Amino acid sequence: MIHHISLSVKNPQHVANVMAEIMHGKVVPFSPNPGGYMMLVGDEFGTGIEFYPLGSELIPDAWHGQAGFQMNEHPANYTSVHAAISVALSIEEIERIGAREEWRVLPCSRGAFDVVEFWIENHLMLELLTPEMTAKYLDATNPQKLEQMDNSVAGVNVRR
């Protein structure tokens, strides 16, 4: 169970507000990292996304023992970090929000399931799953199917 994730963006408050619209959440300041905001869904899982100013890096804080923050003045334009998030919106509603923000939105097939690539600020990709997409995703990743995949991989003879 993932309860929250953190992502660096150019405009944390605006992005948090857009994601609150998509996920029916609320936005609060994230005081441990100045300029950061947290979008909280308010569900039984504590689901949330922390949005930090672009360039924020988590570091071990030797003074306090907890994670701290530092700024990278030359952050990468793209990252491998992404998340698949179930939302209650339709593809059309996601596309409408993306068009308003001028962010890339692309419905895609991942083989066994579909997603909507939602490119926050056109540099950070989240995979949004409509209710129909969520059902296919959960079917594709159910324990029985995963066990079948494990068994088929275990039976493969790898040549070197």
N, C-alpha and C positions, 0 to 999 in steps of 0.2 A: 504494500500500500504506500503510495507516494502521497504525502499530505501537502507539501508545498515545494516549489522550485524557485530559483532566483535567476533572473535574466538581466543583462545590461542593455539599455536602449538609450537613444538620444534624448527622448522626452518622457521620463518615467511617469509623471503625473498624467499626461495625456494618454499614454499607452495603457496605464492602469485603468483609466476611465473607459477606454474603448473595450478592454477585456471585461470590465465590470458589466458593460452593456451586453456583451456576448454571453457571459456566464451568469448573469443575473446576480452580481455580487455588489460589494461596496468597497470603497477605497479609503485607506487610512495612511497617514505618513509613516514611513519606516525610519524611526529615529536612529537606529544603530549606524545607518549609512546616510549622512545628510544628502538631501535631494532625492532619496528613494521613497517609493510608495509600495504599499501592499494591497492587492486586490483579494478580498476574502469572500468566499461564496456563502458562508454561514450554514454549511451542511454538517451532518453528523461526523464527517471525516476531517473537518478543519481544512478543507481544500483552499489553497491560496497560491498566488504568484507574487513574489517580490520583484519589483522592477527597480534596478539600480541605475545610476547615471553611467552612460557608456564609458568604458575604461575602468570601471570598478573591478577590483580583484580581491578575492578572499585570501587572507594570509593567516598563518598561525601567529597569534599575538603573544609574544614572550612575556609581556608585562602583566597581562590580565588572565592569561591562560585560555581565553576563548578566542574564537576566530575574530580577526580584525579586518580592516579594509585599507587598501592603498589604491591610488589612481595610476593607471597606465596611460601616459600621454599619447601613445601610439597604438590604440586598440585595433585588432583585426576587424576588417569590414564584414566578414562572415565567420560563422562558427559551426562546429559539428553538433552543438547542443540543440536539441529540439525536444518536443514532447507531443504525444498524441492526447488530445483532450476531448472528451465527450461533451457536447453542448446540446441545448434544446432547440436550436435554430435550424432552419432549412438551408439548403445550398443557396437559394435565392436571397435569403436574409443575410447570410455571410457575405455573399457577393455584393450586396447593396452597401454594407458597412465598409467593405474593402474599397469599393469604388468611391465612396464618400471620402475616405482617408487617402485615396490614391495609392493604395498598397496592392501589390500583386496577390491575386486569389486564383487558384487553379485546382479544380476538381481532378483527382488522379486515382488510378487503380494501383494498388500495391500487390496485385495478384489475388490473394484470398480475400482481400477486403479493400474498401475504398476510403479515401480521405479527401479533405479539402486543404491544400497547402495555403496557409494564411501567412503572408510575409510581412511581419510587423516592421514598419518603417523601411520596407523593401530590403532588409538585411538579415532578419531573424525569422526563421520558419517555424510555425506551429502547425501540427496536423490537427485540424478540427474534424470531429466526427459527428454527423447528424445522428438522430436517433436510429435511423435505418442503418447507417454505416456502423454505429456502435454494435448493433445486433450481429452484423456480419463479422466484425472484429472479434467480439466475444466468442462467436462460434469457431472462428479460425484459430483462436488461442485457448480453447477449452482444454482441460487436463487430458482427456482421452486422445484428442488429436495431437497434443504435444508429446504424449507417450508414444503414439504411433510414429511420429517423426523421429524420436529418440531411437526407437527400435530399428527403423529403416536406416538411420545413419550408422548405428552400431553394427549393422550387417554389411555395410559397404566395405569392400576390400580396397584399401588405399595402396597404390603402387608408388614407389619412390625410385 
